[in-house]
Amino acid sequence: MKLKKILFAAVSAGAMMLAAPSFAATELSVQRFFGACDADFGTNTDATKAVGECGIITSLINKFNADNPDVHVNVTTVEWPGYDQLTAQFASGDAPDIVTIHESVLSDYQSKGLLMPLDDLLKSVGVTPDAFTDAARNGATKDGKIYGLPIDSWTMLYHVNMDLFKQAGLVNADGTPIFPKSPEELLAQAEQFKQKTGKPYFVQNLTNETALYTRNLYTYLFQQDSDFFADPKHVKLNTPEAKKVVEMYKAIFEKGYTTKDLDYGGSINAFLAGEGGVHLNGTWVVGDYNAQSETKGTALNKGGYAVYPYPQLFGGAHAQYADGHTWAVSQKDRTPEQIAAIGKFLKFFADNDFEWSRTGHLPAYKAVITSDAFKALPHRNTISAVADLGRPLPSAVQRQFAIQDIIGEEMSAAISGQKDVDTALADMESRVNELLANICRRVRKAVPWPPAAGNGRGFLVRQ
């Protein structure tokens, strides 16, 4: 009898153990762009040993999972920029918990109530907006609330082959490159460069590309104090200021001062091979290009590599177009454990913004951008000015990626001679305003808005 009681007790205990729920980590779905690199960094948890956007973000998420056994992040990597897919996921009710979204795109989703305001959650984990740089805070704020944890500010830059600049006689006595101070000086220096080196001044990706043209236009409109988006629902682009910019790039194209038939990856390969003086590309390649400059036998190692913001070509504001990346959170019902896990994830990325800044992007946090560690990184003394120069479009402007495509298409048509400049500017303005008017009509009719569009790009990373 005693033995039966013992056996019964043992069986009962075992049954209770089987019935009791086992410990399980809180699952979070994270969707991001920045490429795939599992072969190199799939198991790495030391971000200091990672390079490039993909390597660093992969390693950071690996580290987060390793340090937080109570949370598990499942990552989906999408082709840049991923907004068509994200829109479809929202439409089907299957959006990821956390997703990379450009500051310029936050309004598309926030305005439809699809994103969670993060002010209270960030405050609960000790992250407050006063810690952000002005550029990051402004970019992540929509209707007075924070809708994405900013992780950087980025812009386009002049990446310079110093060997070719020396050959062209475009170097100051202190070894820094000589840049133009007006459109006329730019064309003159480009001609000098071509005559002395036999190569084009610019390396640009002009095939299947719209973003580059648009970002260039925004920068030089800002520098002319053109308030072209004074009304976020109506743009003014058929203007003398815009015409100056388009005509400048048309002259660069027609006079052979730029590469012409290269896509994004091709333009990078051409610059790394020494086939032009200035590559117009973003902050995200600074780390990779610097590594090339330190590798013997490369074109950038031969005479050196330098990188600067766009030169001031007009007499207005010292400014250039900038954007930023954020972690946004979809609006859905969640348990307290899921909310806490998201807070942990966001706090982790705020705490590790220095590691992310090694990509070349500018930090989103004042404490990082003013730190000795950041200042010690290569070329940060020349590009940190972007934190003050960088300017986004007004935050209320929706469909910025779709607008980018329209402007880029029309600029391409004008620059390549498919349209005259005046016609292209008129078409550009009318097409953008038609797009913005359709958004307003859809809102009034309560019709679901169309997906945010964007062109993909290739190679190192894409912004």
Rosetta blueprint (number, residue, H / E / L):
1 M L
2 K H
3 L H
4 K H
5 K H
6 I H
7 L H
8 F H
9 A H
10 A H
11 V H
12 S H
13 A H
14 G H
15 A H
16 M H
17 M H
18 L H
19 A H
20 A L
21 P L
22 S L
23 F L
24 A L
25 A L
26 T E
27 E E
28 L E
29 S E
30 V E
31 Q E
32 R E
33 F L
34 F L
35 G L
36 A L
37 C L
38 D H
39 A H
40 D H
41 F H
42 G L
43 T L
44 N L
45 T L
46 D L
47 A H
48 T H
49 K H
50 A L
51 V L
52 G H
53 E H
54 C H
55 G H
56 I H
57 I H
58 T H
59 S H
60 L H
61 I H
62 N H
63 K H
64 F H
65 N H
66 A H
67 D H
68 N L
69 P L
70 D L
71 V E
72 H E
73 V E
74 N E
75 V E
76 T E
77 T E
78 V L
79 E L
80 W L
81 P L
82 G L
83 Y H
84 D H
85 Q H
86 L H
87 T H
88 A H
89 Q H
90 F H
91 A H
92 S L
93 G L
94 D L
95 A L
96 P L
97 D L
98 I E
99 V E
100 T E
101 I E
102 H E
103 E H
104 S H
105 V H
106 L H
107 S H
108 D H
109 Y H
110 Q H
111 S L
112 K L
113 G L
114 L L
115 L E
116 M L
117 P L
118 L L
119 D H
120 D H
121 L H
122 L H
123 K H
124 S H
125 V L
126 G L
127 V L
128 T L
129 P H
130 D H
131 A H
132 F E
133 T L
134 D H
135 A H
136 A H
137 R H
138 N H
139 G H
140 A H
141 T E
142 K E
143 D L
144 G L
145 K E
146 I E
147 Y L
148 G L
149 L E
150 P E
151 I L
152 D L
153 S E
154 W E
155 T E
156 M E
157 L E
158 Y E
159 H E
160 V E
161 N E
162 M H
163 D H
164 L H
165 F H
166 K H
167 Q H
168 A L
169 G L
170 L L
171 V E
172 N L
173 A L
174 D L
175 G L
176 T L
177 P E
178 I L
179 F L
180 P L
181 K L
182 S L
183 P H
184 E H
185 E H
186 L H
187 L H
188 A H
189 Q H
190 A H
191 E H
192 Q H
193 F H
194 K H
195 Q H
196 K H
197 T H
198 G L
199 K L
200 P L
201 Y L
202 F E
203 V E
204 Q L
205 N L
206 L L
207 T L
208 N L
209 E L
210 T L
211 A H
212 L H
213 Y H
214 T H
215 R H
216 N H
217 L H
218 Y H
219 T H
220 Y H
221 L H
222 F H
223 Q L
224 Q L
225 D L
226 S L
227 D L
228 F L
229 F L
230 A L
231 D E
232 P L
233 K L
234 H E
235 V L
236 K L
237 L L
238 N L
239 T L
240 P H
241 E H
242 A H
243 K H
244 K H
245 V H
246 V H
247 E H
248 M H
249 Y H
250 K H
251 A H
252 I H
253 F H
254 E H
255 K L
256 G L
257 Y L
258 T E
259 T L
260 K L
261 D L
262 L L
263 D L
264 Y H
265 G H
266 G H
267 S H
268 I H
269 N H
270 A H
271 F H
272 L H
273 A L
274 G L
275 E L
276 G L
277 G L
278 V E
279 H E
280 L E
281 N E
282 G E
283 T H
284 W H
285 V H
286 V H
287 G H
288 D H
289 Y H
290 N H
291 A H
292 Q H
293 S H
294 E L
295 T L
296 K L
297 G L
298 T L
299 A H
300 L H
301 N H
302 K H
303 G H
304 G L
305 Y E
306 A E
307 V E
308 Y E
309 P L
310 Y L
311 P L
312 Q L
313 L L
314 F L
315 G L
316 G L
317 A L
318 H L
319 A L
320 Q E
321 Y E
322 A E
323 D E
324 G L
325 H E
326 T E
327 W E
328 A E
329 V E
330 S E
331 Q L
332 K L
333 D L
334 R L
335 T L
336 P H
337 E H
338 Q H
339 I H
340 A H
341 A H
342 I H
343 G H
344 K H
345 F H
346 L H
347 K H
348 F H
349 F H
350 A H
351 D H
352 N L
353 D H
354 F H
355 E H
356 W H
357 S H
358 R L
359 T L
360 G L
361 H L
362 L E
363 P L
364 A L
365 Y E
366 K H
367 A H
368 V H
369 I H
370 T L
371 S L
372 D H
373 A H
374 F H
375 K H
376 A L
377 L L
378 P L
379 H L
380 R H
381 N H
382 T H
383 I H
384 S L
385 A L
386 V H
387 A H
388 D H
389 L H
390 G E
391 R E
392 P L
393 L L
394 P L
395 S L
396 A L
397 V L
398 Q L
399 R L
400 Q H
401 F H
402 A H
403 I H
404 Q H
405 D H
406 I H
407 I H
408 G H
409 E H
410 E H
411 M H
412 S H
413 A H
414 A H
415 I H
416 S L
417 G L
418 Q L
419 K L
420 D L
421 V H
422 D H
423 T H
424 A H
425 L H
426 A H
427 D H
428 M H
429 E H
430 S H
431 R H
432 V H
433 N H
434 E H
435 L H
436 L H
437 A H
438 N H
439 I H
440 C H
441 R H
442 R H
443 V H
444 R H
445 K H
446 A L
447 V L
448 P L
449 W L
450 P L
451 P L
452 A L
453 A L
454 G L
455 N L
456 G L
457 R L
458 G L
459 F L
460 L L
461 V L
462 R L
463 Q L
